[in-house]
């Protein structure tokens, strides 16, 4: 268990199979989860990675040793597991390493009702219990059952739109050999969409490209398919299918901030005065759109545990992150790329125009996208940036360093898992954005 301290991250557990994560570790994690999350059963899903079956089975055996039942959901997307947790009122566990390469696997957890489990709300205790081998004796072993919720989950996803408003659209979907290949067909069943599938075969070795669509190189095949088949839009999901990225009818990527603004606009107009959350690296167009629609825009830190907790406190109906996580109050405040996708397709259906036209009203500013730099001494590098920009903008430290001026802003924050500084810049025009971007990058790389 010597690697456990290293592989327990801020929001999940993730490590190299065989070196850091194996059946023994998974079994111990199951025992700790059974004790710490305190449910009568744990609902468990797994992705298509070669190691997921063994790890999930060992994990569930550990849960049962502690006298807690297990419900095997089988192959699942992460948002399906969140749905199961909310629907069944049980803790949930998903074996996946999301967008990481094939040699990785990991564990995402939630309490009953899809309440998040992060390092501050349970992961640290689970880690320490495993390392210390501190497991109480159970009176009897838990029972095991299986439950297939894919069809029910698909109905739940479709309930977020008025199906009668949907029109025939040609939609390319790149599943990246991940779990979207399992759940997208169920969601699209009966809808008037012509599906152009790419890499729907479940294969955790990722033979075509990494299931990480935040990297533009992994969108090339989707962009080609949109052009070749004359699609109205293209959707790309990550490995566990909880995030969705989009390209328009020309194959041009649509920034997640624009998707956040579009969805927020629709939901607030249906619920006047509603609160919507956005993280601090979203475009300025997001709060502007929320307020113009009559809603209450609330800025938040990056990260699902902060967002879900604040959604609960504020009663927010929706939240968006620039990393393409979209959270819905009526989805147990959990994120779902599939729900975001069907709402986007409903918008295209109702507006009758192209995807590029649908997002054009929100495309007001020039954005750098997230730029990552490996920096050994992140504190010193950040201090250089603070000093250099001291007279030009207002600084705040809600999550890393954000500097805001009249015509631009930037955020510089540390990665939770790697020795990286992440930079996002936005400005009124491309020239200003490039000038600020290059100046910050020069400072942190010098």
N, C-alpha and C positions, 0 to 999 in steps of 0.2 A: 504493500500500500504506500510505498515511499514516494510514488509520483503523484499521489492524490492532491497534495497541496498545490502542485503546479497546474493540474488540469481543471481544477475548480475555478471557473472564471466569474465575472461579475454577474452574469445572468444564466449561465448553464455550466455543464461539465463537457469538456471536449479534449480528446487526446488521441495519440497514435495507437492503433490497435496492436496488441502484442507487446509493445514497449511500455505503454502507460495505462492501457485499458484492456482488461481481459475478463473472462467469465468469473474469476475469483473476485475481482474488484466489483463487477456488476452485481454479484450475489450480495456482497457486503453493502453496496449502495441500496439494494432492495430492502435489506433489513433496517438500515438507517432511515430510509424514506418512510417505511411502515411506522416507525416509532415517532418520527418528527412531524409528519403530516397528519397523523391522527384521523384517518378515515377508516370506515368499516371495510372498504375495498379500495384498490387502486386500479384505474383504467389505463391500460398500457397499449401504445401503438409503436410501430417501428417502420423505418423506411426500407429501401431496397438494397442497402449496402450489404456486401457479402457477410459481414460480421454481425448484422443487426439481429438475425434470428437467434444466434447463440447468446448474445448479450442480453436480449430481451427475455429469453427463457430463464437465464441465470438470475436476472434481476427479479423476475416474478417468483422464482423459487425462494429467493431471499425474503421477499415480502411475506410469503405464506409461512415461512419459519417463524415469523413474529406474530402469527395468529391473525393476519389480515388477509382477506380474500383478494384474488386478482381477477380482473376482467380483461381478456385479451381482445383488443380491437383489431388485431392483425395489421396488414399493411394500411398505412394512414398518412395523411398530411398532418403537419403540426396543428393547423387550424381545426382539423377534424377532432384531434385530441382535446383541444380547448373546448370545442362544442360538446364533446362527450362529458368532460368534467363539469360543465355547466348544466347540461341536460340531466345527468345522473346524480349530480350533487356529490361528486367524489373527487379526490385528488387524481391528477392525470400525470402520466409520464410518457415522453416520446423519445425513442432511441433514434437519433439522427445527428449528423454533423453538418446539417444544412448545406451550405455552399462549399465546404471544405473538400479537399481531394479524397480519393477513395481510401487511402490508408487511415483516415480519421474516422472516429465515431464519437458519439456523445449523448448527453441526456438533458432534455428540457423538462422542467417540472412545474406543476401548478397545484395549488390547494383546491379544495372543493369550490365549485363555482368559477373555475378558471382564474382564481386569484394568483398573482404572480409569486414565484419563489426566486429571489435573488440572493446575492451574498449577504445582504443585510436582513433578509426576511426568511432565512431558513437554510440556505446553501452552506453557510459557514458551520452551522450546527450539524448538518448532515456530514460534512467533511470531517469535523472533529470527532464525531461519533464513530465513523469508520476507522479513522486513524487510531483512536483509543480502544477500539474493539468493545465498546460499551453497549451491549445489547441485553435487555432484560429477557428473562425466560418467559415464553408464552405458554398458556395452559394447553392449547391445542393448535395444530397447524391450520392455516386458512384454506379455503376451498378455491377451485379454479373453474372459470367458465369462459365462453367465447361469445362475442357480440359483434355483429356486422352493422355498423351505423352509416355506411357510405350512402345508401339511398336516402335515409332520413336526413343526413347532413346536406345532401344535394337539395332536398326540398327546403331546408332551412335557408340555404344560400339564395335560392330562387325567390324566397319570400321577401327579400329586400327590394324587389322591383315589381312593377305591374307587368306581368307577362303579356297581357293583351296589348301593351304599347310597343312591344319589340317588333322590329321589322327584319326582313331577311338581310343578313350581313355575311360577308365572307371574312372569316377570322382565322388568321394563322396563329398557332400556339406552339411555342417551343417549350417542351417539358424538360429538355436537357437530360433525358433518361431518368428523371426523378419522379416524385410522387404526383406531380400534376398529370402524368400519364395515367394514373389510377383514378383520380378524382374528377378531372375535367370532363371526361366523357359522361360521367353520371350527372354532373351539373348541367351540361349542355343538352342532355336527353330531353326531347320534346320542345326545345327552343328553336326558333326559326333561323338558326345560324348554320352556315356551311363551314364546317371545321376543316382547316388545312393543318393536319398534325405533323409536327416534327419531333422525332426522338421520343415517342410515347412508350417505347419498350423499356420496361424497368430494368436498369442495369447500373448497379452501384460502382462499376469500374469507370463509368463516364467515358465511353469509347468515342464520342463525337466532339464534345467540348466540355469544359467544367460547367457545372450547374450554378454559375455565379453571374447572373445577367447584369449586375452593377458594372462589370467590366465590358466596355464597348466591344472588345474583340469577340466576346461570346454572343453578341447580337448579330453577327455577320450573316449567319445562315437564315435567321428570321427575316432580316432585311431583304435578302435575296428572294425568299419565298413570297413575301408580300408583293414584291415587284413582279415575279414570275406568274403568280396566280391572280394578280389584280385584286388583292385583299383590301378591305376597308380599314383594317387595323391588324397589328401584330402584338401578341402577348407573350412574354417570357417569364417563366417561374424559376425560382431557385430550387435546390434539391429537395427540400421538405415542403415546398409549395405554399409557404406562408407569405411570400413576397411576390409581387407582380411588377414587371417593367413593361413599358409600352413603346411601340414605334407607330408612327402614323402611316397613312396610305402611300406616302413617298418613301417609307423606310427610315424616316428621321426619328431619332429617339425623342420621347416626350419626358421632360423632367418630372420626377415624382412630385415636386412642389406644385406643378401645374395640375396634376391629377388630384392632389390634395385640395387645391382651390376649387376645381370643378365639382368634386364631390361635396365639399363643404357648402358651396353655393346652392346646390340642389337640396341638400338636407335642411339648411337653415331656412330656405324659402318655404319649405313644407312645415317647419316648426319655428315660427317667428320668435326671436328673442333667445333662441337656444345658444348654449355655450359650445364652442369648438376649441380644441387644443391644437397647438402646432409647436413643433420643437424649434429651438432657436437657430437652427441652420436652414430652416425653410425660407423660401423667398418672401420678401416683403409683400408680395401680391397676395399671400395667404391671409394674413390678418386684415389687409385692405378689403379683400373679397368678403370675408366673414362679416365685417362691420357694414359694408355696403348692402349686404343682404339682410341686415337687421339683427345680426347675431352678436354674441359676446366672444371676442377672440382672447384666448389665454395662452401666453407663452410658457413653455416648459423646457426642462432639460431634455437631453437625448437619453433614450433608454426606456424599454417597455415597462419596467417596474415603476418608474416615476410617473409615467403617463397613465397607466392603469389606476394607480392610487389617486392621482389628481382627477381622473374621470369620475371616480367614485365620490370624491369629496365635492365636486362641482356639479355633478349630474350631467356632464358633457355628453352630447349625442354622438360625437365623432372626434377623432384625433388623427393627425397625419404626421409622418416623419419623412424627411428628405431621403431616407434610406429605403423608401417604398414599403414601409409598414403602415397599414391603415387599420384603425381601431374603431369598433362600433359598439355603442351602448347596448343595442339589442342583440349583440353577439357576446353577451356576458363581459362586455368591455374588452374583449380579446381582439387581436388583429387577424385579418383574413385577406389574403390577396384575391381569393375567389370572389368574395363579396364586393371588393373594390372593382373587380373586372366586370361583374354583371351590372353594377351601377353605371360604369362607364359605357357599356354597350347599350344600356337603356337611354343614356343621354344622346348617343349617336342616333339611336332609333327615333327619338322624339324630335331631334333637331333637323334630321334629314340631310345634313351636309356631311362633309368629310371630317375625319379625326383632326386634321390640322386646323380646320375652321373652328371646330368645337373648342380647342384649347387656345386659339389665337387671342381671345379677349384677356387671357391671363398671362400671356407671354410678353411682359412689359419690361423686363430687366435682363441685363447680361450677367450670367452666372459662370463661375469657374468650374463647378463640380467639385467633388472632394479630391483634394490633392494630398497624397501621403508622402512624408519624408522621414527616413530613419534618422533619428537624432539621439545621440548618446546622453547629452546633458540637456534635457528638455527645459529645465528651470532656467538655466542661463540663456538659452535661445529665446525663450518667451520674454525674459526680462529685456533683452535687446529690442524686441518688437515693441514692448510697452514704452521704453524710453524714446524710441524713434518716432512713435506716433503720439506722443504725450500731448502735443499742442494741436492735433488735427481732428480728434474725435473723442467721444465719450466712451470710457471703458467700463465694462462690467464683468463680473466673474461668476455668473450664474452656472456656467458649465464651460470651463476653460476661459479663454480671454475673448471677449467680443468688443470690437471697437466700431462705433457707429458715427458716421458723419452725414452731412446733408445729402450727398449724392452716392454714397457707398457705405458698405459695412463689411467686416470680415470676422470670422470666428476661427480661433486656433485652439485646438484641444488635443489632449493626449489620448491615445488608444487605450482601452481597458486591458488589452491582451498582448500588445506588441510594442516595441520601442519606437513608436511612430508618433509624429505630430500630424494632425489632420487639419488642413486648411480649406475653408470655404469662403469665397469672396463673391459679392454681388454689387453691381453698380448700375447707374442709369444708362450707361452705354458701354460698348465693348472696349473702347479705348481706355476709359477710366478703370474698368475692371482689370484689364491687363496690366495697367500701370501699378495698381495697388497689389495685385497678385504677385507680380515679379519682385516688387520691393519687399514684401513679407518673405517670399521664398529666399531672396538673397540674404536676408537677415538671419533666418534660421539655418541656412546651409553654410554660412560663413564660419 
